Amino acid sequence: MDENFQTYLNRAMRMTLPDTYRSQVQNIQESPKFQWHPEQGLQATPFPGYTIVTPPGHEDDPVNQPLYVELEKFQKQILNHLGTQTFATVPRSSFHLTLADLIWDSAYRHAAEDKEFGAKLRDRIAAIFRDCELLSEGKPIRFQTIGLMVMTRAVGICLAPTDEASYDRILKFRRALYQNHDLIGLGIEQQYYFTPHITLGYFGKLPPLEKRWELGNTFIALNQQWLDSDPQEFYMQRAELRKFDDMTVYRREPGWPTFKF
């Protein structure tokens, strides 16, 4: 299902074009992952599940601390332009790159009716990680920032691996997960192309359609700083199975599966 390297690069670069921002803002939607409260503002709503991600945040991933500091500054710029009712920021401690979405929301709730689901999932992921040891080269995979990425319900920074061989290693890793029959038997299936990015926040209350052109111009202006500066680097050293209850915290317990690249 995933694309080859050049096809992905072409798609990623199109995401940062002015015309893409102008068209995409016509299709954005309020995210159900955050809800407005008069006193607290936009607050994360329950959205449980499991995922495979890079270690989130500055504490678990200190090597990417310099980038995360810059992303937090950029996140505040977006918030200043969009406002607290329109943009719900996620904490820097949750910044990560998703390697493979696994199961979430209603599908997870249904699967979790089996009290052994979590243990079965962890055992299966651990076995797959062991089978993937040939993909481990003992060095991180490098990504570069491309620019601002406007998704249907969220905003993030788009990334691209620095070479095709690294991209292919990631795709093999993903195939080992999504094509595993035991994992499929647990209700896990691939639903998205691999689009490496770091999510910065989600959409809340949106401006009316007649004002979306102005919003598109705002995103164009915000992205200019990424065009005017050298790409920054993100280092992917390992992937971890993590559990989340909402979009602000991704946790793991000691002994949960980890894969070192």
C-alpha positions in Angstrom: 0.0 0.0 0.0 2.8 2.4 0.7 4.4 4.4 -2.1 7.9 4.3 -3.4 10.4 6.9 -2.3 10.1 9.3 -5.2 6.3 9.2 -5.2 6.3 10.0 -1.5 8.7 12.9 -2.0 6.6 14.3 -4.8 3.5 14.1 -2.6 5.2 15.6 0.4 6.5 18.6 -1.6 3.0 19.2 -3.0 1.7 19.4 0.6 3.8 22.6 1.2 2.7 24.5 -2.0 0.6 27.7 -1.6 -2.2 26.2 -3.8 -2.4 23.1 -1.6 -2.9 25.2 1.6 -5.6 27.3 -0.2 -7.5 24.1 -1.3 -6.9 22.1 1.9 -8.4 24.8 4.2 -11.7 24.3 2.3 -11.8 20.7 3.5 -10.5 20.9 7.1 -12.8 19.7 9.9 -13.1 20.1 13.6 -11.3 17.3 15.4 -13.3 15.1 17.8 -10.1 14.5 19.7 -10.5 17.9 21.4 -13.6 19.6 22.9 -14.2 23.2 23.9 -14.8 23.9 27.6 -15.8 27.5 28.5 -13.3 27.6 31.5 -10.5 25.4 30.3 -10.6 26.0 26.5 -9.9 23.1 24.1 -9.3 19.9 26.1 -8.3 16.5 24.9 -11.2 14.0 24.8 -10.9 10.2 25.4 -9.4 8.5 22.3 -7.7 5.3 23.4 -5.6 2.9 21.5 -2.1 1.5 20.7 0.5 2.8 18.2 4.2 2.3 17.3 6.1 5.6 17.5 9.5 7.1 18.2 10.0 7.8 21.9 7.9 10.9 22.5 9.0 14.2 23.8 12.2 15.7 25.1 12.6 13.4 28.1 12.4 10.1 26.2 14.1 11.4 23.0 16.8 13.9 24.0 18.6 13.6 20.7 15.7 15.5 19.0 15.4 18.1 21.7 16.8 20.9 19.5 14.1 20.3 16.8 11.4 19.9 19.5 12.3 23.3 21.0 11.9 24.9 17.5 8.7 23.1 16.9 7.3 24.3 20.2 8.1 27.9 19.2 6.5 27.4 15.8 3.5 25.8 17.5 3.0 29.0 19.5 3.1 31.1 16.3 0.3 29.0 14.9 -1.7 29.4 18.0 -1.2 33.2 18.0 -2.5 33.3 14.4 -5.4 30.8 14.7 -6.5 31.5 18.3 -7.3 29.2 21.2 -10.7 28.3 20.0 -9.4 27.1 16.6 -6.1 25.4 17.4 -5.6 22.9 20.2 -1.9 22.4 20.9 -0.4 19.1 22.1 2.4 19.3 24.7 6.0 19.0 23.6 6.3 15.9 25.7 4.0 14.2 23.2 5.9 15.1 20.0 6.8 12.0 18.0 6.9 10.3 14.6 4.4 7.5 14.0 5.8 4.4 12.4 2.6 2.4 12.3 -0.9 3.2 13.5 -2.3 0.1 15.1 -5.8 0.4 16.7 -7.8 3.2 18.2 -11.1 4.5 19.3 -14.2 2.3 18.7 -12.1 -0.5 17.1 -9.8 -0.5 20.2 -12.8 -0.4 22.6 -14.3 -3.4 20.9 -11.0 -5.4 20.9 -10.4 -4.5 24.6 -13.5 -6.3 25.6 -11.1 -9.3 25.5 -9.2 -8.7 28.8 -6.1 -10.4 27.3 -6.0 -8.1 24.2 -3.2 -5.9 25.5 -1.0 -8.9 26.4 -1.7 -10.6 23.1 -0.8 -7.4 21.2 2.4 -6.9 23.1 3.5 -10.5 22.6 2.8 -10.3 18.8 4.6 -7.0 18.4 7.6 -8.3 20.4 7.8 -11.4 18.0 7.6 -9.2 14.9 10.4 -6.9 16.3 12.6 -9.9 16.8 11.9 -11.0 13.2 12.9 -7.5 12.0 16.4 -7.7 13.5 18.0 -7.9 10.0 16.6 -4.4 9.4 18.6 -3.0 12.3 21.9 -1.3 11.3 22.8 0.2 14.7 22.5 3.8 13.5 19.6 6.2 13.4 17.5 7.0 10.3 17.8 10.6 9.4 14.8 12.7 8.3 14.7 16.4 7.2 11.9 18.8 7.8 10.0 19.8 4.6 7.5 22.3 6.0 4.1 22.9 7.4 1.5 20.2 6.8 -2.2 20.9 7.0 -4.2 17.7 7.4 -8.0 17.4 7.6 -8.2 17.7 11.3 -4.6 18.6 12.4 -1.5 20.6 11.7 2.1 19.2 11.8 5.5 19.4 10.3 6.1 17.1 7.3 9.4 15.0 7.2 11.2 13.0 4.6 14.0 10.4 5.0 17.3 11.7 3.7 17.8 8.7 1.3 15.9 6.0 -0.4 17.5 3.1 1.4 16.3 4.4 4.8 12.8 4.9 3.4 12.8 1.3 2.1 13.9 0.0 5.5 10.9 1.7 7.1 8.5 0.3 4.5 9.9 -3.3 5.2 9.3 -2.7 8.9 5.7 -1.6 8.3 5.0 -4.5 6.0 6.3 -6.9 8.7 3.6 -5.4 10.9 0.7 -5.0 8.6 1.1 -8.3 6.8 1.4 -10.4 9.9 -1.5 -12.8 10.1 -1.6 -13.0 13.9 -1.7 -9.2 14.1 -4.4 -9.0 11.5 -6.3 -11.5 13.6 -6.2 -9.0 16.5 -8.0 -6.4 14.3 -4.9 -4.5 13.1 -5.0 -3.3 9.5 -3.2 -0.7 7.5 -5.4 2.3 6.8 -3.0 5.1 5.8 0.0 5.7 3.6 3.3 6.3 5.4 3.4 10.1 5.7 6.1 10.9 8.3 5.2 14.0 10.3 5.2 15.4 13.8 1.7 16.6 14.9 1.6 20.0 16.6 -2.1 20.4 17.2 -5.7 19.8 16.2 -8.5 22.0 14.8 -11.2 23.2 17.1 -13.9 25.7 16.0 -13.3 26.6 12.4 -13.9 29.9 10.6 -16.7 30.0 8.1 -16.0 29.0 4.5 -15.9 32.6 3.2 -12.9 33.3 5.6 -11.0 30.1 4.7 -9.0 31.9 2.0 -7.5 34.1 4.7 -6.6 31.1 6.7 -4.9 29.6 3.7 -2.8 32.7 3.4 -1.9 32.4 7.1 -0.5 28.9 6.5 1.4 30.1 3.5 3.0 32.9 5.5 3.8 30.5 8.4 5.5 28.1 6.1 7.7 30.7 4.6 10.2 30.4 7.5 10.7 26.8 6.7 11.4 27.7 3.1 13.8 30.5 4.1 15.9 28.3 6.4 18.0 25.1 6.0 16.0 21.9 6.7 16.3 20.7 10.3 17.0 17.1 11.1 15.1 14.5 13.0 16.8 11.2 14.1 14.8 8.0 14.4 16.8 5.7 16.7 14.1 3.3 17.9 10.4 2.4 17.6 8.3 1.6 20.6 4.8 0.2 21.3 2.9 2.8 23.1 -0.6 3.1 24.6 -2.6 6.3 24.6 -5.8 7.4 26.2 -5.9 10.7 24.3 -3.6 12.7 22.0 -1.5 14.2 24.7 0.2 11.3 26.4 1.8 8.1 24.9 3.0 5.7 27.6 4.7 2.4 27.9 5.5 0.0 30.7 8.9 -1.5 31.4 9.4 -4.5 29.2 7.1 -3.4 26.4 8.5 -4.1 22.9 11.2 -1.8 21.5 12.9 -2.0 18.1 16.3 -0.3 17.6 17.1 0.9 14.1 
